[in-house]
Amino acid sequence: MSARSTRISAEELGTRELLAVAADFWGYLESASLDGWELRAGAGFTNRANSVWPIGPLRRPLTQALDEVRAWYAERGLSPQVLTEIGSEFDRALTEHGCGAGHDDAYRQTAPLAPALEALVQRQHPNVPVSTADRAQDRWLRLYRAGAVPPQAKEILGSGERYRYATIYDEISGEPLAIGRAALAGGSRSWVGLAGIETAPNARRRGLARLILSTLLRWAAEQGAERVMLEVRRENEAAITLYRQLGFATAHEYHYRMVTEAVPET
């Protein structure tokens, strides 16, 4: 692979290639390959760790593939679901094959890292310390998803030199007020993915999320990252507005479709 190919921009990437980049940012406990698909399982923790990622093409009929997906997830006591771009040809094919309505709609957004970081640096931030680590601390997890995470969460979230977890703590109680997670792409590391950007309800509108973002992006820039990717739910208007101000644009919208029982042939 040439140096040029490791520096490909979001605009040059198709949905499938961008999906492969996104897949690298999130962990799981177990996976299997089905032609170009990646089947993931992670004790039911997050859709991303418990769904099919159609990164590459199938070499078998879709009906057969969905049958094998059902069987694989049934063995693990999980409901089978497929991540798909909303409105795509593949999305429509899943509907035609009896898959359920899409759920958990979200935007996958990207931005050049340097301008986003510059936009953050130019803003005022609260003068509070930010703690960072290469793994999710127990107090970090108390704020993430309101603390409703299983014991396997740490393994799925990942740890090590390509990860960075940022936390702002309350100086009196020691409880987390704002958190965030960054993960460098495992290959060229020219991409960084952001996730878990959360602020406690009693600490919002104080600029803490911007400070978390600035901390994570500064670290990513030091590691050589050039582009940023994140995923945001449609209804999170405050976050969407902030990301737009930082130069993020939607690459595509996606959701998950449940792989229901096979449609009987007529």
C-alpha positions as CSV (number, residue, x, y, z in Angstrom):
1,M,0.0,0.0,0.0
2,S,1.4,3.4,-1.0
3,A,1.8,6.4,1.3
4,R,-0.9,8.1,-0.8
5,S,-3.4,5.3,-0.1
6,T,-3.0,5.6,3.7
7,R,-3.9,9.3,3.5
8,I,-7.2,9.0,1.7
9,S,-9.8,11.6,2.6
10,A,-13.4,11.0,3.6
11,E,-14.6,12.5,0.3
12,E,-12.6,9.8,-1.6
13,L,-13.9,6.9,0.5
14,G,-17.0,5.1,-0.4
15,T,-19.5,3.9,2.2
16,R,-18.0,0.4,2.4
17,E,-14.4,1.7,2.9
18,L,-15.6,4.3,5.5
19,L,-17.4,1.5,7.2
20,A,-14.2,-0.5,7.5
21,V,-12.5,2.5,9.1
22,A,-15.4,2.9,11.6
23,A,-15.3,-0.8,12.4
24,D,-11.7,-0.5,13.6
25,F,-12.6,2.0,16.3
26,W,-14.9,-0.3,18.3
27,G,-14.2,-3.6,20.0
28,Y,-16.1,-6.8,20.6
29,L,-15.6,-10.1,22.4
30,E,-15.9,-12.5,19.5
31,S,-16.2,-12.3,15.7
32,A,-16.4,-14.4,12.6
33,S,-16.1,-13.8,8.9
34,L,-18.9,-14.5,6.4
35,D,-17.3,-13.7,3.1
36,G,-16.8,-9.9,3.3
37,W,-19.1,-9.5,6.3
38,E,-17.9,-9.4,9.9
39,L,-20.2,-10.9,12.5
40,R,-19.6,-9.5,16.0
41,A,-20.7,-10.5,19.5
42,G,-20.1,-8.7,22.7
43,A,-22.5,-9.9,25.5
44,G,-25.2,-7.6,24.1
45,F,-23.2,-4.4,25.1
46,T,-23.8,-1.8,22.3
47,N,-25.2,-2.4,18.8
48,R,-21.7,-1.9,17.3
49,A,-20.3,-4.9,19.2
50,N,-23.3,-7.1,18.5
51,S,-24.1,-6.8,14.8
52,V,-23.1,-7.7,11.3
53,W,-20.7,-5.2,9.7
54,P,-21.0,-5.7,5.9
55,I,-17.5,-4.4,5.1
56,G,-17.0,-6.5,2.0
57,P,-19.1,-8.2,-0.6
58,L,-20.9,-11.5,-0.3
59,R,-19.9,-14.5,-2.4
60,R,-23.1,-16.4,-1.6
61,P,-26.8,-15.6,-2.0
62,L,-28.2,-13.1,0.6
63,T,-30.8,-15.5,1.7
64,Q,-28.1,-18.1,2.6
65,A,-26.0,-15.4,4.4
66,L,-28.9,-14.3,6.5
67,D,-29.7,-17.9,7.5
68,E,-26.1,-18.3,8.6
69,V,-26.3,-15.0,10.5
70,R,-29.4,-16.2,12.4
71,A,-27.7,-19.5,13.3
72,W,-24.5,-17.8,14.5
73,Y,-26.3,-15.3,16.8
74,A,-28.7,-18.0,18.0
75,E,-25.8,-20.0,19.3
76,R,-24.8,-17.0,21.4
77,G,-28.2,-16.1,22.7
78,L,-28.2,-12.8,20.8
79,S,-30.7,-11.2,18.4
80,P,-29.1,-10.9,14.9
81,Q,-29.0,-7.5,13.4
82,V,-27.2,-5.9,10.4
83,L,-25.7,-2.4,10.3
84,T,-26.6,-0.7,7.0
85,E,-26.6,2.7,5.3
86,I,-30.2,4.1,5.3
87,G,-31.8,4.0,1.9
88,S,-29.0,2.1,0.2
89,E,-29.6,-0.7,-2.2
90,F,-28.4,-3.2,0.4
91,D,-30.8,-1.6,3.0
92,R,-33.7,-2.2,0.6
93,A,-32.6,-5.8,-0.1
94,L,-32.7,-6.5,3.6
95,T,-36.2,-5.3,3.7
96,E,-37.2,-7.5,0.7
97,H,-35.7,-10.5,2.6
98,G,-37.9,-9.9,5.6
99,C,-35.6,-8.0,7.9
100,G,-37.2,-5.7,10.5
101,A,-37.5,-1.9,10.4
102,G,-34.4,0.0,11.1
103,H,-33.7,1.2,14.6
104,D,-31.1,3.5,16.4
105,D,-30.7,5.8,13.4
106,A,-27.5,7.9,13.5
107,Y,-25.2,10.0,11.5
108,R,-21.6,9.0,10.7
109,Q,-19.7,12.2,10.4
110,T,-16.1,13.1,9.5
111,A,-13.9,16.2,9.6
112,P,-10.3,17.2,9.0
113,L,-8.6,17.1,12.3
114,A,-6.5,20.2,12.2
115,P,-9.3,22.7,11.5
116,A,-11.5,21.1,14.1
117,L,-8.8,21.4,16.7
118,E,-8.1,25.0,15.7
119,A,-11.8,25.8,16.1
120,L,-11.7,24.3,19.6
121,V,-8.5,26.1,20.6
122,Q,-10.0,29.4,19.7
123,R,-12.8,29.0,22.1
124,Q,-12.7,29.7,25.8
125,H,-12.5,26.6,28.1
126,P,-13.1,26.2,31.8
127,N,-9.9,26.2,33.8
128,V,-10.2,22.7,35.2
129,P,-7.9,19.7,35.0
130,V,-8.5,16.9,32.5
131,S,-7.4,13.4,33.5
132,T,-6.3,11.0,30.7
133,A,-5.6,7.3,30.5
134,D,-5.1,4.6,28.0
135,R,-8.0,2.5,29.4
136,A,-11.5,3.2,30.8
137,Q,-11.3,3.8,34.6
138,D,-14.1,2.7,36.9
139,R,-15.1,6.3,37.5
140,W,-15.1,7.0,33.8
141,L,-17.6,4.1,33.4
142,R,-19.9,5.6,36.1
143,L,-20.8,8.4,33.7
144,Y,-20.7,6.4,30.4
145,R,-24.2,5.3,29.5
146,A,-25.3,6.3,33.0
147,G,-23.1,3.5,34.4
148,A,-25.3,0.8,32.9
149,V,-22.4,-1.3,31.5
150,P,-21.6,-5.0,31.9
151,P,-18.3,-6.3,33.3
152,Q,-17.1,-6.9,29.7
153,A,-17.4,-3.2,28.8
154,K,-13.7,-2.5,29.5
155,E,-12.6,-5.2,27.1
156,I,-15.0,-4.1,24.4
157,L,-14.0,-0.4,24.7
158,G,-10.3,-1.3,24.3
159,S,-7.1,-0.3,26.0
160,G,-3.5,0.4,25.1
161,E,-1.4,3.0,23.2
162,R,-3.9,3.7,20.5
163,Y,-6.7,4.6,23.0
164,R,-7.2,7.7,25.1
165,Y,-9.9,8.2,27.7
166,A,-10.4,11.7,29.0
167,T,-12.3,12.7,32.2
168,I,-13.1,15.9,34.1
169,Y,-13.8,15.2,37.7
170,D,-15.8,17.2,40.3
171,E,-13.1,18.6,42.6
172,I,-15.3,18.0,45.7
173,S,-17.1,14.7,45.1
174,G,-14.6,13.2,42.8
175,E,-17.4,12.1,40.5
176,P,-17.0,12.4,36.7
177,L,-18.5,15.5,35.1
178,A,-17.5,14.9,31.5
179,I,-15.9,12.1,29.6
180,G,-14.7,11.1,26.1
181,R,-13.0,8.3,24.3
182,A,-10.6,8.4,21.3
183,A,-9.2,5.5,19.3
184,L,-6.7,5.6,16.5
185,A,-7.2,3.5,13.4
186,G,-5.1,0.4,13.8
187,G,-3.5,0.5,10.4
188,S,-2.2,3.8,9.1
189,R,-3.4,5.7,12.2
190,S,-4.3,8.7,10.0
191,W,-7.9,8.4,11.4
192,V,-9.1,8.8,14.9
193,G,-12.6,7.9,16.1
194,L,-14.4,9.7,18.9
195,A,-17.1,8.2,21.1
196,G,-18.6,8.4,24.6
197,I,-18.6,12.2,24.7
198,E,-20.9,12.7,27.6
199,T,-21.5,15.4,30.2
200,A,-23.3,14.9,33.5
201,P,-26.7,16.7,33.6
202,N,-25.7,19.0,36.4
203,A,-22.5,20.1,34.5
204,R,-23.8,21.0,31.1
205,R,-23.4,24.3,29.3
206,R,-20.1,24.9,30.9
207,G,-17.8,24.1,28.0
208,L,-16.7,20.8,29.5
209,A,-17.5,18.8,26.3
210,R,-15.4,21.2,24.2
211,L,-12.5,20.8,26.7
212,I,-12.8,17.0,26.4
213,L,-12.8,17.2,22.6
214,S,-9.9,19.5,22.5
215,T,-7.9,17.2,24.8
216,L,-8.6,14.1,22.7
217,L,-8.0,15.8,19.4
218,R,-4.7,17.3,20.6
219,W,-3.5,13.9,21.6
220,A,-4.6,12.4,18.3
221,A,-2.8,15.1,16.3
222,E,0.4,14.3,18.3
223,Q,0.0,10.7,17.2
224,G,-0.2,11.7,13.5
225,A,-4.0,11.5,12.9
226,E,-5.3,13.7,10.2
227,R,-9.1,13.0,10.1
228,V,-11.8,12.5,12.7
229,M,-14.8,10.3,12.6
230,L,-17.7,10.1,15.1
231,E,-21.3,8.9,15.3
232,V,-24.2,10.9,16.7
233,R,-27.8,10.2,17.1
234,R,-30.3,12.2,15.1
235,E,-32.1,13.6,18.2
236,N,-28.9,14.9,19.8
237,E,-29.3,18.4,18.4
238,A,-26.8,20.1,20.7
239,A,-24.0,17.7,19.8
240,I,-24.8,18.0,16.0
241,T,-24.7,21.8,16.3
242,L,-21.3,21.7,18.0
243,Y,-19.8,19.2,15.5
244,R,-21.1,21.3,12.6
245,Q,-19.2,24.3,14.1
246,L,-16.1,22.2,14.2
247,G,-16.4,21.3,10.5
248,F,-18.0,17.9,10.7
249,A,-20.2,16.8,7.8
250,T,-22.4,13.7,7.5
251,A,-20.8,11.0,5.4
252,H,-23.9,8.8,5.6
253,E,-26.8,7.8,7.9
254,Y,-27.1,4.3,9.2
255,H,-29.2,2.1,11.3
256,Y,-29.6,-1.5,12.3
257,R,-32.1,-4.0,10.9
258,M,-33.1,-7.1,12.8
259,V,-32.7,-10.3,10.9
260,T,-36.1,-11.8,11.5
261,E,-37.3,-15.2,10.5
262,A,-36.8,-16.2,6.9
263,V,-39.6,-15.3,4.5
264,P,-41.2,-18.5,3.2
265,E,-41.0,-19.0,-0.5
266,T,-44.2,-18.7,-2.4
